Amino acid sequence: MRKEYIVVRIDAAPDGSPYVFVSLAEPRDIKEKGQSPFGVQVVSNFTSFEDLMKNLNKMIASQLMGGFTTTLKLSIREYEESGIKVGDKIYIDIIKPDIMAGNELFLSQEQMQKYEKVLSILSEKGIGPSVWAAKRNQILAMINKGSSAEDIADTIIREVGSA
Protein backbone atom coordinates (compact mmCIF):
# COMPACT_ATOMS: atom_id res chain seq x y z
CA MET A 1 0.00 0.00 0.00
CA ARG A 2 1.27 3.45 -0.84
CA LYS A 3 0.22 6.49 1.21
CA GLU A 4 0.57 10.09 0.06
CA TYR A 5 1.55 12.82 2.52
CA ILE A 6 2.58 16.47 2.58
CA VAL A 7 5.56 17.50 4.74
CA VAL A 8 4.22 20.07 7.21
CA ARG A 9 7.07 20.37 9.74
CA ILE A 10 10.71 19.46 10.12
CA ASP A 11 12.18 19.65 13.63
CA ALA A 12 15.55 18.84 15.16
CA ALA A 13 15.48 16.31 17.98
CA PRO A 14 14.73 18.20 21.20
CA ASP A 15 17.39 16.28 23.12
CA GLY A 16 20.14 17.25 20.66
CA SER A 17 20.52 13.70 19.30
CA PRO A 18 21.43 13.32 15.60
CA TYR A 19 17.86 12.87 14.41
CA VAL A 20 15.26 14.94 12.61
CA PHE A 21 11.50 14.62 13.10
CA VAL A 22 9.49 15.05 9.90
CA SER A 23 5.77 15.68 10.43
CA LEU A 24 3.41 14.61 7.65
CA ALA A 25 -0.28 15.28 6.98
CA GLU A 26 -2.57 13.65 4.47
CA PRO A 27 -3.57 15.97 1.61
CA ARG A 28 -7.27 15.38 2.25
CA ASP A 29 -6.86 16.53 5.86
CA ILE A 30 -5.28 19.75 4.64
CA LYS A 31 -8.05 20.30 2.06
CA GLU A 32 -10.86 19.50 4.54
CA LYS A 33 -9.61 22.04 7.05
CA GLY A 34 -9.42 24.76 4.41
CA GLN A 35 -6.31 26.17 6.02
CA SER A 36 -2.60 25.70 5.77
CA PRO A 37 -1.18 23.45 8.49
CA PHE A 38 2.24 25.04 8.03
CA GLY A 39 1.51 27.79 10.55
CA VAL A 40 0.12 25.48 13.23
CA GLN A 41 2.72 24.52 15.77
CA VAL A 42 1.93 21.08 17.12
CA VAL A 43 5.18 20.12 18.83
CA SER A 44 7.48 22.56 20.57
CA ASN A 45 10.90 22.35 22.09
CA PHE A 46 10.49 22.85 25.80
CA THR A 47 13.36 23.97 27.97
CA SER A 48 11.63 23.21 31.25
CA PHE A 49 8.73 21.32 32.73
CA GLU A 50 6.99 24.65 33.42
CA ASP A 51 7.12 25.53 29.70
CA LEU A 52 5.58 22.18 28.88
CA MET A 53 2.71 22.71 31.34
CA LYS A 54 2.06 26.26 30.07
CA ASN A 55 1.76 25.07 26.46
CA LEU A 56 0.01 21.74 27.07
CA ASN A 57 -3.50 23.14 26.54
CA LYS A 58 -2.44 24.78 23.27
CA MET A 59 -0.94 21.50 22.03
CA ILE A 60 -4.05 19.49 22.93
CA ALA A 61 -6.37 22.08 21.36
CA SER A 62 -4.41 22.10 18.11
CA GLN A 63 -4.65 18.29 17.94
CA LEU A 64 -8.40 18.35 18.55
CA MET A 65 -8.88 20.99 15.86
CA GLY A 66 -7.44 18.70 13.20
CA GLY A 67 -3.72 19.09 13.70
CA PHE A 68 -3.00 15.35 13.74
CA THR A 69 0.16 14.42 11.95
CA THR A 70 2.28 11.37 11.25
CA THR A 71 5.85 11.83 12.39
CA LEU A 72 8.94 10.09 11.03
CA LYS A 73 12.25 9.98 12.87
CA LEU A 74 15.13 10.17 10.40
CA SER A 75 18.86 10.22 11.01
CA ILE A 76 20.63 13.36 9.85
CA ARG A 77 22.17 11.38 6.97
CA GLU A 78 18.77 10.00 5.86
CA TYR A 79 17.26 13.47 6.05
CA GLU A 80 20.08 15.07 4.02
CA GLU A 81 19.93 12.30 1.39
CA SER A 82 16.15 12.62 1.06
CA GLY A 83 16.28 16.31 0.18
CA ILE A 84 12.76 16.83 1.48
CA LYS A 85 11.48 20.18 2.67
CA VAL A 86 8.26 21.60 4.08
CA GLY A 87 5.50 21.53 1.47
CA ASP A 88 6.88 18.55 -0.46
CA LYS A 89 4.55 15.74 -1.44
CA ILE A 90 5.98 12.35 -0.46
CA TYR A 91 4.84 8.74 -0.62
CA ILE A 92 5.34 6.03 1.96
CA ASP A 93 5.08 2.36 1.03
CA ILE A 94 3.65 0.13 3.73
CA ILE A 95 4.71 -3.45 3.15
CA LYS A 96 3.70 -6.46 5.17
CA PRO A 97 5.80 -9.56 4.57
CA ASP A 98 3.86 -12.22 2.69
CA ILE A 99 3.67 -15.90 3.40
CA MET A 100 4.71 -17.84 0.33
CA ALA A 101 4.53 -21.65 0.06
CA GLY A 102 4.32 -21.97 3.84
CA ASN A 103 7.52 -20.00 4.42
CA GLU A 104 7.56 -16.45 5.65
CA LEU A 105 9.23 -14.00 3.32
CA PHE A 106 11.16 -11.27 5.08
CA LEU A 107 13.01 -8.66 3.09
CA SER A 108 16.56 -7.85 4.09
CA GLN A 109 17.77 -4.27 3.79
CA GLU A 110 19.36 -5.14 0.44
CA GLN A 111 16.13 -6.73 -0.81
CA MET A 112 14.10 -3.74 0.38
CA GLN A 113 16.43 -1.41 -1.52
CA LYS A 114 15.96 -3.57 -4.62
CA TYR A 115 12.16 -3.40 -4.15
CA GLU A 116 12.34 0.40 -3.90
CA LYS A 117 14.52 0.54 -7.02
CA VAL A 118 12.01 -1.59 -8.96
CA LEU A 119 9.18 0.74 -7.93
CA SER A 120 11.27 3.76 -8.91
CA ILE A 121 11.99 2.31 -12.36
CA LEU A 122 8.31 1.46 -12.86
CA SER A 123 7.25 4.95 -11.79
CA GLU A 124 9.77 6.53 -14.19
CA LYS A 125 8.24 4.43 -17.00
CA GLY A 126 4.77 5.75 -16.14
CA ILE A 127 3.52 2.63 -14.39
CA GLY A 128 1.57 3.79 -11.35
CA PRO A 129 0.89 2.24 -7.95
CA SER A 130 -2.46 0.79 -8.98
CA VAL A 131 -0.69 -1.37 -11.59
CA TRP A 132 2.43 -2.47 -9.73
CA ALA A 133 0.50 -3.05 -6.48
CA ALA A 134 -1.32 -5.87 -8.27
CA LYS A 135 2.09 -7.32 -9.22
CA ARG A 136 3.54 -6.95 -5.69
CA ASN A 137 3.70 -10.67 -4.87
CA GLN A 138 5.35 -11.38 -8.22
CA ILE A 139 7.91 -8.62 -7.62
CA LEU A 140 8.67 -9.96 -4.12
CA ALA A 141 9.03 -13.52 -5.45
CA MET A 142 11.51 -12.37 -8.12
CA ILE A 143 13.49 -10.42 -5.51
CA ASN A 144 13.56 -13.52 -3.33
CA LYS A 145 14.94 -15.52 -6.29
CA GLY A 146 17.76 -12.98 -6.69
CA SER A 147 16.68 -11.27 -9.93
CA SER A 148 18.11 -7.80 -10.55
CA ALA A 149 15.89 -4.74 -10.13
CA GLU A 150 16.21 -3.95 -13.84
CA ASP A 151 15.18 -7.48 -14.88
CA ILE A 152 12.19 -7.40 -12.53
CA ALA A 153 11.08 -4.00 -13.82
CA ASP A 154 11.50 -5.13 -17.46
CA THR A 155 9.38 -8.23 -16.76
CA ILE A 156 6.59 -6.16 -15.20
CA ILE A 157 6.75 -3.58 -18.02
CA ARG A 158 6.46 -6.34 -20.65
CA GLU A 159 3.51 -7.94 -18.84
CA VAL A 160 1.71 -4.62 -18.44
CA GLY A 161 2.39 -3.73 -22.09
CA SER A 162 0.97 -7.03 -23.34
CA ALA A 163 -2.19 -6.79 -21.21
MDAnalysis code that builds the backbone (N, CA, C; Angstrom):
import MDAnalysis as mda
import numpy as np

u = mda.Universe.empty(489, n_residues=163, atom_resindex=np.repeat(np.arange(163), 3), trajectory=True)
u.add_TopologyAttr("name", ["N", "CA", "C"] * 163)
u.add_TopologyAttr("resid", np.arange(1, 164))
u.add_TopologyAttr("resname", ["MET", "ARG", "LYS", "GLU", "TYR", "ILE", "VAL", "VAL", "ARG", "ILE", "ASP", "ALA", "ALA", "PRO", "ASP", "GLY", "SER", "PRO", "TYR", "VAL", "PHE", "VAL", "SER", "LEU", "ALA", "GLU", "PRO", "ARG", "ASP", "ILE", "LYS", "GLU", "LYS", "GLY", "GLN", "SER", "PRO", "PHE", "GLY", "VAL", "GLN", "VAL", "VAL", "SER", "ASN", "PHE", "THR", "SER", "PHE", "GLU", "ASP", "LEU", "MET", "LYS", "ASN", "LEU", "ASN", "LYS", "MET", "ILE", "ALA", "SER", "GLN", "LEU", "MET", "GLY", "GLY", "PHE", "THR", "THR", "THR", "LEU", "LYS", "LEU", "SER", "ILE", "ARG", "GLU", "TYR", "GLU", "GLU", "SER", "GLY", "ILE", "LYS", "VAL", "GLY", "ASP", "LYS", "ILE", "TYR", "ILE", "ASP", "ILE", "ILE", "LYS", "PRO", "ASP", "ILE", "MET", "ALA", "GLY", "ASN", "GLU", "LEU", "PHE", "LEU", "SER", "GLN", "GLU", "GLN", "MET", "GLN", "LYS", "TYR", "GLU", "LYS", "VAL", "LEU", "SER", "ILE", "LEU", "SER", "GLU", "LYS", "GLY", "ILE", "GLY", "PRO", "SER", "VAL", "TRP", "ALA", "ALA", "LYS", "ARG", "ASN", "GLN", "ILE", "LEU", "ALA", "MET", "ILE", "ASN", "LYS", "GLY", "SER", "SER", "ALA", "GLU", "ASP", "ILE", "ALA", "ASP", "THR", "ILE", "ILE", "ARG", "GLU", "VAL", "GLY", "SER", "ALA"])
u.atoms.positions = np.array([
    [0.849, -1.164, 0.000],
    [0.000, 0.000, 0.000],
    [0.902, 1.235, 0.000],
    [0.520, 2.200, -0.757],
    [1.271, 3.451, -0.839],
    [0.390, 4.572, -0.312],
    [0.941, 5.365, 0.615],
    [0.215, 6.493, 1.205],
    [0.892, 7.788, 0.770],
    [0.068, 8.782, 0.474],
    [0.566, 10.092, 0.062],
    [0.470, 11.056, 1.233],
    [1.522, 11.840, 1.440],
    [1.555, 12.818, 2.518],
    [2.167, 14.123, 2.023],
    [1.931, 15.176, 2.794],
    [2.577, 16.465, 2.584],
    [3.442, 16.729, 3.818],
    [4.678, 17.172, 3.615],
    [5.563, 17.503, 4.735],
    [5.104, 18.845, 5.309],
    [4.726, 18.844, 6.591],
    [4.220, 20.069, 7.207],
    [5.180, 20.668, 8.232],
    [6.107, 19.875, 8.756],
    [7.072, 20.375, 9.735],
    [8.332, 19.526, 9.682],
    [9.447, 20.173, 9.965],
    [10.713, 19.462, 10.122],
    [11.365, 20.048, 11.372],
    [11.615, 19.198, 12.357],
    [12.181, 19.653, 13.625],
    [13.426, 18.858, 13.975],
    [14.384, 19.532, 14.605],
    [15.545, 18.843, 15.156],
    [15.096, 18.102, 16.412],
    [15.804, 17.053, 16.771],
    [15.480, 16.309, 17.982],
    [15.647, 17.237, 19.182],
    [14.653, 17.272, 20.068],
    [14.727, 18.201, 21.202],
    [15.857, 17.892, 22.177],
    [16.324, 16.646, 22.190],
    [17.394, 16.279, 23.120],
    [18.778, 16.460, 22.510],
    [18.857, 17.005, 21.298],
    [20.136, 17.251, 20.656],
    [20.737, 16.028, 19.984],
    [20.013, 14.902, 19.959],
    [20.522, 13.696, 19.304],
    [20.529, 13.914, 17.785],
    [21.278, 13.094, 17.049],
    [21.433, 13.315, 15.599],
    [20.246, 12.810, 14.776],
    [19.066, 13.268, 15.119],
    [17.859, 12.872, 14.409],
    [17.042, 14.092, 14.044],
    [16.182, 13.909, 13.049],
    [15.258, 14.942, 12.606],
    [13.864, 14.332, 12.622],
    [12.881, 15.077, 13.099],
    [11.497, 14.621, 13.100],
    [10.763, 15.320, 11.963],
    [10.211, 14.524, 11.058],
    [9.490, 15.048, 9.899],
    [8.010, 14.763, 10.115],
    [7.204, 15.820, 10.210],
    [5.766, 15.675, 10.431],
    [5.044, 15.718, 9.096],
    [4.131, 14.770, 8.914],
    [3.406, 14.613, 7.652],
    [1.912, 14.705, 7.900],
    [1.183, 15.246, 6.932],
    [-0.279, 15.283, 6.979],
    [-0.804, 14.759, 5.648],
    [-1.962, 14.129, 5.708],
    [-2.574, 13.647, 4.472],
    [-3.171, 14.828, 3.720],
    [-3.043, 14.847, 2.399],
    [-3.567, 15.967, 1.610],
    [-5.044, 16.230, 1.854],
    [-5.828, 15.171, 2.032],
    [-7.273, 15.381, 2.251],
    [-7.536, 16.091, 3.575],
    [-6.697, 15.844, 4.582],
    [-6.856, 16.529, 5.861],
    [-6.580, 18.015, 5.710],
    [-5.604, 18.343, 4.879],
    [-5.281, 19.750, 4.642],
    [-6.414, 20.420, 3.880],
    [-6.963, 19.739, 2.859],
    [-8.050, 20.304, 2.062],
    [-9.322, 20.460, 2.883],
    [-9.637, 19.459, 3.735],
    [-10.856, 19.501, 4.542],
    [-10.844, 20.659, 5.526],
    [-9.697, 20.977, 6.055],
    [-9.606, 22.041, 7.053],
    [-9.670, 23.417, 6.408],
    [-9.354, 23.484, 5.107],
    [-9.425, 24.756, 4.411],
    [-8.378, 25.756, 4.880],
    [-7.359, 25.275, 5.554],
    [-6.311, 26.169, 6.017],
    [-4.968, 25.474, 5.871],
    [-3.942, 26.264, 5.871],
    [-2.601, 25.695, 5.765],
    [-2.136, 25.204, 7.131],
    [-1.668, 23.954, 7.206],
    [-1.178, 23.453, 8.487],
    [0.228, 23.950, 8.797],
    [0.848, 24.661, 7.854],
    [2.236, 25.039, 8.033],
    [2.425, 26.036, 9.164],
    [1.393, 26.816, 9.469],
    [1.511, 27.789, 10.545],
    [1.127, 27.240, 11.898],
    [0.561, 26.058, 11.971],
    [0.119, 25.478, 13.233],
    [1.285, 24.760, 13.881],
    [1.621, 25.182, 15.074],
    [2.723, 24.524, 15.773],
    [2.136, 23.452, 16.666],
    [2.478, 22.202, 16.373],
    [1.932, 21.078, 17.115],
    [2.890, 20.631, 18.200],
    [4.174, 20.577, 17.871],
    [5.182, 20.123, 18.826],
    [6.178, 21.251, 19.027],
    [6.524, 21.509, 20.262],
    [7.478, 22.562, 20.575],
    [8.663, 21.978, 21.304],
    [9.743, 22.711, 21.279],
    [10.904, 22.349, 22.086],
    [10.738, 23.054, 23.426],
    [10.687, 22.288, 24.478],
    [10.495, 22.852, 25.802],
    [11.802, 22.805, 26.562],
    [12.121, 23.916, 27.210],
    [13.362, 23.971, 27.971],
    [13.157, 23.595, 29.424],
    [11.900, 23.583, 29.863],
    [11.635, 23.207, 31.248],
    [10.258, 22.579, 31.359],
    [10.030, 21.940, 32.482],
    [8.734, 21.322, 32.734],
    [7.634, 22.388, 32.804],
    [7.971, 23.562, 33.319],
    [6.993, 24.654, 33.418],
    [6.532, 25.100, 32.029],
    [7.485, 25.176, 31.073],
    [7.120, 25.532, 29.703],
    [6.166, 24.506, 29.110],
    [6.439, 23.240, 29.371],
    [5.576, 22.178, 28.880],
    [4.166, 22.352, 29.420],
    [4.038, 22.582, 30.719],
    [2.713, 22.712, 31.339],
    [1.977, 23.940, 30.817],
    [2.688, 25.038, 30.578],
    [2.056, 26.257, 30.067],
    [1.470, 26.038, 28.672],
    [2.165, 25.245, 27.856],
    [1.757, 25.066, 26.461],
    [0.950, 23.792, 26.210],
    [0.712, 23.006, 27.246],
    [0.011, 21.737, 27.068],
    [-1.397, 21.929, 26.513],
    [-2.132, 22.895, 27.037],
    [-3.499, 23.137, 26.535],
    [-3.498, 23.535, 25.065],
    [-2.530, 24.361, 24.668],
    [-2.438, 24.782, 23.265],
    [-2.158, 23.582, 22.369],
    [-1.265, 22.696, 22.815],
    [-0.942, 21.504, 22.025],
    [-2.159, 20.598, 21.885],
    [-2.871, 20.366, 22.974],
    [-4.052, 19.493, 22.930],
    [-5.129, 20.107, 22.047],
    [-5.350, 21.401, 22.171],
    [-6.374, 22.076, 21.361],
    [-6.044, 21.992, 19.877],
    [-4.768, 22.168, 19.536],
    [-4.408, 22.098, 18.111],
    [-4.620, 20.703, 17.564],
    [-4.400, 19.664, 18.376],
    [-4.649, 18.291, 17.942],
    [-6.140, 18.063, 17.740],
    [-6.957, 18.557, 18.650],
    [-8.399, 18.346, 18.551],
    [-9.010, 19.121, 17.391],
    [-8.364, 20.193, 16.967],
    [-8.879, 20.994, 15.858],
    [-8.377, 20.482, 14.520],
    [-7.831, 19.282, 14.484],
    [-7.438, 18.702, 13.204],
    [-5.959, 18.779, 12.910],
    [-5.150, 18.973, 13.922],
    [-3.724, 19.094, 13.703],
    [-2.982, 17.767, 13.789],
    [-3.672, 16.650, 13.629],
    [-3.005, 15.353, 13.740],
    [-2.024, 15.162, 12.595],
    [-0.869, 14.654, 12.946],
    [0.158, 14.420, 11.948],
    [0.790, 13.051, 12.181],
    [1.442, 12.572, 11.155],
    [2.279, 11.373, 11.247],
    [3.710, 11.878, 11.306],
    [4.489, 11.344, 12.221],
    [5.854, 11.831, 12.386],
    [6.852, 10.717, 12.129],
    [7.851, 11.019, 11.311],
    [8.945, 10.089, 11.026],
    [10.198, 10.577, 11.734],
    [10.962, 9.654, 12.262],
    [12.249, 9.977, 12.874],
    [13.330, 9.515, 11.909],
    [14.081, 10.468, 11.362],
    [15.134, 10.170, 10.402],
    [16.482, 10.563, 10.978],
    [17.514, 9.801, 10.638],
    [18.864, 10.216, 11.010],
    [19.211, 11.441, 10.167],
    [20.201, 12.177, 10.607],
    [20.635, 13.356, 9.854],
    [21.024, 12.959, 8.431],
    [21.732, 11.847, 8.288],
    [22.165, 11.379, 6.966],
    [20.958, 11.061, 6.089],
    [19.974, 10.332, 6.644],
    [18.774, 10.000, 5.864],
    [18.045, 11.266, 5.436],
    [17.946, 12.224, 6.349],
    [17.260, 13.475, 6.045],
    [17.987, 14.237, 4.932],
    [19.304, 14.346, 5.040],
    [20.078, 15.074, 4.019],
    [19.982, 14.391, 2.669],
    [20.025, 13.045, 2.651],
    [19.929, 12.302, 1.389],
    [18.547, 12.428, 0.756],
    [17.522, 12.561, 1.594],
    [16.155, 12.622, 1.063],
    [15.880, 13.935, 0.345],
    [16.493, 15.017, 0.817],
    [16.280, 16.315, 0.183],
    [14.880, 16.879, 0.367],
    [14.121, 16.339, 1.302],
    [12.756, 16.829, 1.482],
    [12.738, 18.148, 2.238],
    [11.674, 18.909, 1.981],
    [11.483, 20.185, 2.669],
    [9.992, 20.385, 2.910],
    [9.654, 21.324, 3.759],
    [8.258, 21.596, 4.081],
    [7.498, 21.932, 2.804],
    [6.339, 21.310, 2.648],
    [5.502, 21.531, 1.470],
    [5.643, 20.452, 0.418],
    [6.682, 19.627, 0.509],
    [6.884, 18.554, -0.462],
    [5.816, 17.478, -0.314],
    [5.431, 16.897, -1.437],
    [4.546, 15.735, -1.435],
    [5.445, 14.503, -1.437],
    [5.192, 13.571, -0.512],
    [5.982, 12.347, -0.462],
    [5.047, 11.150, -0.385],
    [5.591, 9.984, -0.684],
    [4.842, 8.740, -0.623],
    [5.561, 7.784, 0.320],
    [4.785, 7.049, 1.080],
    [5.338, 6.031, 1.964],
    [4.706, 4.706, 1.584],
    [5.557, 3.703, 1.326],
    [5.079, 2.361, 1.026],
    [4.992, 1.581, 2.327],
    [3.857, 0.972, 2.555],
    [3.652, 0.132, 3.726],
    [3.607, -1.295, 3.223],
    [4.573, -2.094, 3.673],
    [4.712, -3.447, 3.155],
    [4.662, -4.430, 4.308],
    [3.775, -5.376, 4.195],
    [3.698, -6.457, 5.169],
    [4.291, -7.693, 4.501],
    [5.234, -8.361, 5.188],
    [5.805, -9.565, 4.568],
    [4.717, -10.584, 4.260],
    [4.831, -11.210, 3.100],
    [3.861, -12.220, 2.685],
    [4.293, -13.600, 3.144],
    [3.357, -14.498, 3.154],
    [3.672, -15.900, 3.398],
    [3.576, -16.586, 2.046],
    [4.680, -17.214, 1.639],
    [4.715, -17.844, 0.329],
    [5.086, -19.309, 0.515],
    [4.270, -20.204, 0.021],
    [4.531, -21.650, 0.065],
    [4.845, -22.116, 1.485],
    [4.143, -21.547, 2.459],
    [4.319, -21.974, 3.837],
    [5.526, -21.367, 4.528],
    [6.351, -20.632, 3.808],
    [7.524, -19.997, 4.415],
    [7.307, -18.494, 4.465],
    [7.689, -17.891, 5.567],
    [7.558, -16.446, 5.653],
    [8.652, -15.795, 4.830],
    [8.289, -14.743, 4.137],
    [9.231, -14.005, 3.319],
    [9.525, -12.681, 4.002],
    [10.737, -12.519, 4.470],
    [11.157, -11.272, 5.079],
    [12.191, -10.641, 4.170],
    [12.072, -9.350, 3.956],
    [13.014, -8.659, 3.086],
    [14.171, -8.115, 3.909],
    [15.377, -8.426, 3.475],
    [16.559, -7.846, 4.093],
    [16.660, -6.393, 3.631],
    [17.577, -5.664, 4.209],
    [17.765, -4.274, 3.793],
    [18.114, -4.201, 2.313],
    [18.966, -5.106, 1.856],
    [19.358, -5.139, 0.442],
    [18.152, -5.434, -0.448],
    [17.322, -6.395, -0.037],
    [16.131, -6.734, -0.815],
    [15.136, -5.567, -0.814],
    [15.012, -4.882, 0.307],
    [14.103, -3.736, 0.383],
    [14.576, -2.631, -0.551],
    [15.888, -2.408, -0.601],
    [16.425, -1.406, -1.523],
    [16.149, -1.802, -2.970],
    [16.246, -3.092, -3.263],
    [15.956, -3.574, -4.615],
    [14.481, -3.347, -4.938],
    [13.598, -3.622, -3.967],
    [12.158, -3.399, -4.153],
    [11.895, -1.921, -4.457],
    [12.518, -1.033, -3.681],
    [12.336, 0.401, -3.904],
    [12.858, 0.820, -5.276],
    [13.967, 0.216, -5.708],
    [14.523, 0.539, -7.025],
    [13.576, 0.086, -8.136],
    [12.981, -1.100, -7.973],
    [12.015, -1.593, -8.963],
    [10.847, -0.613, -9.068],
    [10.315, -0.194, -7.923],
    [9.178, 0.742, -7.933],
    [9.568, 2.074, -8.567],
    [10.799, 2.508, -8.316],
    [11.273, 3.758, -8.906],
    [11.349, 3.636, -10.432],
    [11.887, 2.530, -10.908],
    [11.986, 2.305, -12.360],
    [10.591, 2.270, -12.981],
    [9.682, 1.549, -12.336],
    [8.310, 1.457, -12.863],
    [7.642, 2.828, -12.893],
    [7.834, 3.612, -11.830],
    [7.245, 4.951, -11.787],
    [7.810, 5.835, -12.885],
    [9.134, 5.743, -13.121],
    [9.771, 6.525, -14.194],
    [9.206, 6.148, -15.560],
    [8.795, 4.895, -15.729],
    [8.239, 4.426, -16.999],
    [6.732, 4.692, -17.094],
    [6.189, 5.390, -16.092],
    [4.774, 5.754, -16.140],
    [3.833, 4.682, -15.622],
    [4.363, 3.689, -14.949],
    [3.520, 2.627, -14.390],
    [3.225, 2.989, -12.941],
    [1.970, 3.290, -12.659],
    [1.575, 3.792, -11.349],
    [1.320, 2.716, -10.316],
    [1.104, 3.156, -9.076],
    [0.892, 2.243, -7.952],
    [-0.265, 1.271, -8.147],
    [-1.315, 1.693, -8.817],
    [-2.457, 0.790, -8.982],
    [-2.076, -0.430, -9.831],
    [-1.123, -0.257, -10.732],
    [-0.691, -1.367, -11.589],
    [0.320, -2.245, -10.863],
    [1.398, -1.624, -10.324],
    [2.431, -2.467, -9.725],
    [2.005, -3.049, -8.390],
    [0.998, -2.460, -7.732],
    [0.498, -3.048, -6.477],
    [-0.098, -4.424, -6.751],
    [-0.733, -4.568, -7.910],
    [-1.317, -5.867, -8.270],
    [-0.226, -6.897, -8.565],
    [0.958, -6.433, -8.895],
    [2.088, -7.319, -9.218],
    [3.040, -7.479, -8.027],
    [2.662, -6.979, -6.865],
    [3.537, -6.951, -5.693],
    [4.099, -8.331, -5.335],
    [3.227, -9.325, -5.246],
    [3.696, -10.666, -4.875],
    [4.682, -11.218, -5.900],
    [4.437, -10.937, -7.169],
    [5.347, -11.377, -8.222],
    [6.704, -10.675, -8.088],
    [6.674, -9.375, -7.798],
    [7.912, -8.617, -7.617],
    [8.696, -9.182, -6.433],
    [8.001, -9.425, -5.318],
    [8.668, -9.963, -4.124],
    [9.256, -11.349, -4.384],
    [8.529, -12.176, -5.136],
    [9.028, -13.517, -5.449],
    [10.296, -13.439, -6.294],
    [10.327, -12.514, -7.269],
    [11.509, -12.374, -8.120],
    [12.691, -11.820, -7.322],
    [12.419, -10.927, -6.383],
    [13.488, -10.415, -5.512],
    [14.043, -11.557, -4.682],
    [13.148, -12.386, -4.160],
    [13.563, -13.521, -3.326],
    [14.407, -14.518, -4.121],
    [14.156, -14.621, -5.431],
    [14.942, -15.523, -6.286],
    [16.278, -14.914, -6.678],
    [16.477, -13.616, -6.398],
    [17.758, -12.978, -6.690],
    [17.823, -12.233, -8.006],
    [16.688, -12.020, -8.667],
    [16.684, -11.273, -9.927],
    [17.101, -9.827, -9.672],
    [17.708, -9.204, -10.687],
    [18.112, -7.803, -10.548],
    [16.882, -6.898, -10.648],
    [17.003, -5.703, -10.102],
    [15.893, -4.743, -10.131],
    [15.496, -4.415, -11.567],
    [16.493, -4.285, -12.439],
    [16.213, -3.951, -13.839],
    [15.457, -5.081, -14.531],
    [15.862, -6.341, -14.270],
    [15.178, -7.484, -14.878],
    [13.735, -7.585, -14.382],
    [13.551, -7.341, -13.098],
    [12.192, -7.397, -12.529],
    [11.326, -6.327, -13.165],
    [11.844, -5.097, -13.225],
    [11.081, -3.996, -13.819],
    [10.763, -4.282, -15.283],
    [11.742, -4.801, -16.045],
    [11.504, -5.135, -17.457],
    [10.402, -6.180, -17.607],
    [10.409, -7.184, -16.719],
    [9.379, -8.228, -16.765],
    [8.003, -7.629, -16.529],
    [7.885, -6.784, -15.525],
    [6.588, -6.161, -15.204],
    [6.152, -5.253, -16.349],
    [7.066, -4.475, -16.907],
    [6.746, -3.579, -18.017],
    [6.246, -4.373, -19.216],
    [6.906, -5.493, -19.523],
    [6.465, -6.338, -20.649],
    [5.061, -6.886, -20.384],
    [4.826, -7.368, -19.172],
    [3.509, -7.937, -18.842],
    [2.414, -6.881, -18.904],
    [2.703, -5.702, -18.414],
    [1.707, -4.624, -18.437],
    [1.450, -4.186, -19.874],
    [2.516, -4.131, -20.680],
    [2.391, -3.726, -22.088],
    [1.597, -4.725, -22.918],
    [1.678, -6.014, -22.555],
    [0.970, -7.031, -23.337],
    [-0.470, -7.240, -22.861],
    [-0.817, -6.620, -21.750],
    [-2.188, -6.794, -21.207],
    [-3.186, -5.911, -21.911],
])
